[in-house]
Amino acid sequence: MKRPPLAPEVLLRGYAAGIFPMADSRGKREIFWLDPKRRGILPLEKFHISRSLRRHISQWNYEIRTDTDFAGVVASCADRSDTWISQPIHDAYVALHESGFAHSLEVWEGGELVGGVYGVTLGAAFFGESMFSRRSDASKLALAYLVDRLRLGGFTLFDTQFLTPHLASLGAIEISRAEYHRRLAEALQKRADFDRAGAPPQPSGMLQRMSQTS
């Protein structure tokens, strides 16, 4: 297998230092590292489930999976007119997934991948990279189940990189670079397990846990 330009160990060192890679566009091979002055995070105990999202979760006309099509999730996240996910970025995260440090949470409907999110795990930190949706609220569904999984797995930091209106509506906030690095250092000293939760839960169990802590 051809070694990607960003080897897994290079990516992990970057995340441990509080930086993350991006490309200017799909066709660019150059990769640059970012350490924003203001950092988006999603406090796991503050995730907000609206009434409409709660109804959507309860309908249960979808299937939640983890890590069954990681490459497909990355490719779907890049399937837009303007994307920072270049081919070298795609290859780097697929290699990191194969090394056990990158994961996807997927929303399936009728055998079709319709939504999902992927990111990197290190210590008790989850670094969210990107998400996509081909059905109404599919990315919100993915985030809800991801937050539940991270809680059960012992994670303490959910890094969203930047704060968007979409993420803010779900409870995400913005903190300073210094505060982010402080929280990251604490999270890296702890252990967490993305797979500790086991099979994705039924919606009733997930919603009950969310109601107890949000």
C-alpha positions as CSV (number, residue, x, y, z in Angstrom):
1,M,0.0,0.0,0.0
2,K,1.3,3.4,-0.9
3,R,2.2,5.5,2.1
4,P,0.1,8.7,2.3
5,P,1.9,12.1,2.4
6,L,0.6,12.6,5.9
7,A,1.6,9.4,7.8
8,P,-0.6,8.4,10.8
9,E,2.2,9.2,13.3
10,V,2.6,12.7,11.8
11,L,-1.2,13.3,12.1
12,L,-1.3,12.1,15.7
13,R,1.7,14.4,16.6
14,G,-0.2,17.3,15.1
15,Y,-3.4,16.6,17.0
16,A,-1.5,16.2,20.2
17,A,0.1,19.6,19.7
18,G,-3.3,21.2,19.1
19,I,-3.1,21.7,15.3
20,F,-4.9,20.1,12.4
21,P,-4.3,19.8,8.6
22,M,-6.3,21.2,5.7
23,A,-6.0,21.8,2.0
24,D,-7.1,24.9,0.1
25,S,-9.3,22.8,-2.3
26,R,-9.9,19.4,-3.7
27,G,-7.3,19.6,-6.3
28,K,-4.5,20.9,-4.2
29,R,-1.8,18.6,-3.0
30,E,-0.2,21.1,-0.5
31,I,-1.3,20.7,3.1
32,F,-1.1,23.3,5.8
33,W,-1.7,23.2,9.6
34,L,-4.0,25.4,11.6
35,D,-4.1,26.4,15.2
36,P,-7.0,28.9,15.3
37,K,-7.1,31.8,17.8
38,R,-10.7,30.8,18.6
39,R,-11.6,27.1,18.8
40,G,-14.9,25.4,18.5
41,I,-15.8,22.7,21.0
42,L,-19.0,20.8,21.7
43,P,-19.4,20.3,25.5
44,L,-20.6,16.7,25.7
45,E,-22.9,17.4,28.7
46,K,-24.5,20.4,26.9
47,F,-25.6,18.8,23.6
48,H,-29.0,20.3,22.7
49,I,-31.7,18.1,21.1
50,S,-34.5,20.2,19.7
51,R,-38.1,18.9,19.7
52,S,-38.0,18.3,15.9
53,L,-34.7,16.3,16.3
54,R,-36.1,14.3,19.1
55,R,-39.1,13.4,17.0
56,H,-36.8,12.4,14.1
57,I,-34.7,10.2,16.4
58,S,-37.8,8.5,17.8
59,Q,-39.1,7.6,14.3
60,W,-36.4,5.0,13.9
61,N,-36.6,4.6,10.1
62,Y,-32.8,4.6,9.9
63,E,-29.8,2.5,11.1
64,I,-26.8,3.7,13.0
65,R,-23.5,2.1,12.3
66,T,-19.9,2.8,13.2
67,D,-16.8,2.2,11.1
68,T,-18.5,0.1,8.4
69,D,-17.7,2.6,5.6
70,F,-15.2,5.1,6.9
71,A,-13.8,5.8,3.4
72,G,-17.3,6.4,2.1
73,V,-18.0,8.9,4.9
74,V,-14.9,10.9,4.1
75,A,-15.7,10.8,0.3
76,S,-19.2,11.9,1.0
77,C,-18.0,14.8,3.2
78,A,-15.8,15.9,0.3
79,D,-18.6,15.6,-2.3
80,R,-19.4,19.3,-2.5
81,S,-18.4,22.2,-4.7
82,D,-16.0,23.7,-2.2
83,T,-14.0,21.3,0.0
84,W,-10.8,21.2,2.0
85,I,-10.7,17.4,1.7
86,S,-8.1,16.8,-1.1
87,Q,-7.0,13.4,-2.2
88,P,-3.9,13.4,0.1
89,I,-6.2,14.4,3.0
90,H,-8.6,11.6,2.2
91,D,-5.8,9.0,1.9
92,A,-4.2,10.2,5.2
93,Y,-7.4,9.7,7.2
94,V,-8.2,6.4,5.7
95,A,-4.7,5.3,6.8
96,L,-5.3,6.7,10.2
97,H,-8.6,4.8,10.4
98,E,-6.7,1.6,9.5
99,S,-4.4,2.3,12.4
100,G,-7.3,2.5,14.8
101,F,-7.2,6.2,15.5
102,A,-10.0,7.5,13.2
103,H,-13.7,6.6,13.3
104,S,-16.9,7.2,11.6
105,L,-20.5,7.2,12.8
106,E,-22.9,6.6,10.0
107,V,-26.6,7.0,9.3
108,W,-28.0,4.4,6.9
109,E,-31.5,4.3,5.4
110,G,-32.7,1.5,3.1
111,G,-29.1,0.3,2.7
112,E,-27.9,3.7,1.6
113,L,-25.4,5.9,3.5
114,V,-27.3,9.1,4.0
115,G,-25.4,10.9,6.7
116,G,-22.3,10.7,8.9
117,V,-19.4,12.2,10.7
118,Y,-15.8,11.2,11.1
119,G,-13.0,12.2,13.4
120,V,-9.8,11.3,15.2
121,T,-9.4,9.9,18.7
122,L,-6.5,10.4,21.0
123,G,-6.6,10.0,24.8
124,A,-10.0,11.3,25.9
125,A,-10.2,13.8,23.0
126,F,-12.3,13.4,19.9
127,F,-11.3,15.7,17.0
128,G,-14.3,16.1,14.7
129,E,-13.3,16.5,11.1
130,S,-16.3,16.7,8.9
131,M,-19.9,15.6,8.5
132,F,-22.5,15.3,5.7
133,S,-26.2,14.8,5.2
134,R,-28.3,13.5,2.3
135,R,-31.5,13.5,4.3
136,S,-33.1,16.1,6.5
137,D,-31.4,16.2,9.9
138,A,-29.1,13.2,9.1
139,S,-26.0,15.0,10.2
140,K,-27.7,16.0,13.4
141,L,-28.7,12.4,14.0
142,A,-25.1,11.4,13.5
143,L,-23.9,14.0,16.0
144,A,-26.5,13.0,18.6
145,Y,-25.5,9.4,18.5
146,L,-21.8,10.3,18.4
147,V,-22.1,12.5,21.5
148,D,-23.9,9.6,23.3
149,R,-21.1,7.3,22.2
150,L,-18.3,9.6,23.3
151,R,-20.0,10.1,26.7
152,L,-20.2,6.3,27.2
153,G,-16.6,5.9,26.1
154,G,-15.2,8.3,28.6
155,F,-14.3,11.1,26.3
156,T,-14.0,14.6,27.8
157,L,-13.2,16.9,24.8
158,F,-15.1,17.1,21.5
159,D,-13.1,19.5,19.3
160,T,-15.2,20.9,16.3
161,Q,-12.3,23.1,15.1
162,F,-14.6,26.0,14.2
163,L,-17.9,27.2,15.5
164,T,-20.7,27.3,12.8
165,P,-24.3,28.3,13.3
166,H,-25.3,24.7,12.8
167,L,-23.0,23.5,15.6
168,A,-24.0,26.4,17.8
169,S,-27.6,25.3,17.6
170,L,-26.6,22.0,19.0
171,G,-24.7,23.4,21.9
172,A,-21.2,24.1,20.6
173,I,-19.3,27.0,21.9
174,E,-16.1,28.9,21.1
175,I,-13.1,29.1,23.5
176,S,-9.7,30.8,23.3
177,R,-6.6,29.0,21.9
178,A,-5.0,29.0,25.4
179,E,-8.1,27.4,27.0
180,Y,-8.3,24.8,24.2
181,H,-4.7,23.8,24.7
182,R,-5.4,23.5,28.5
183,R,-8.4,21.2,27.9
184,L,-6.5,19.2,25.3
185,A,-3.6,18.6,27.7
186,E,-6.0,17.3,30.3
187,A,-7.8,15.1,27.8
188,L,-4.6,13.6,26.5
189,Q,-3.7,12.4,30.1
190,K,-6.9,10.3,30.2
191,R,-8.1,7.1,28.5
192,A,-11.2,6.7,26.5
193,D,-12.6,4.0,24.1
194,F,-14.7,4.8,21.1
195,D,-15.9,1.1,21.0
196,R,-16.7,0.8,24.7
197,A,-20.4,1.5,24.1
198,G,-20.8,-1.5,21.8
199,A,-23.5,-1.7,19.3
200,P,-25.4,1.6,18.6
201,P,-28.3,1.9,21.1
202,Q,-32.0,2.1,20.6
203,P,-33.3,5.7,20.4
204,S,-35.2,5.5,23.7
205,G,-32.0,4.6,25.6
206,M,-30.0,7.4,23.9
207,L,-32.7,10.0,24.5
208,Q,-33.0,9.1,28.1
209,R,-29.3,9.5,28.7
210,M,-29.3,12.8,26.9
211,S,-32.2,14.1,29.0
212,Q,-30.4,13.3,32.2
213,T,-27.3,15.3,31.4
214,S,-28.2,18.0,28.9
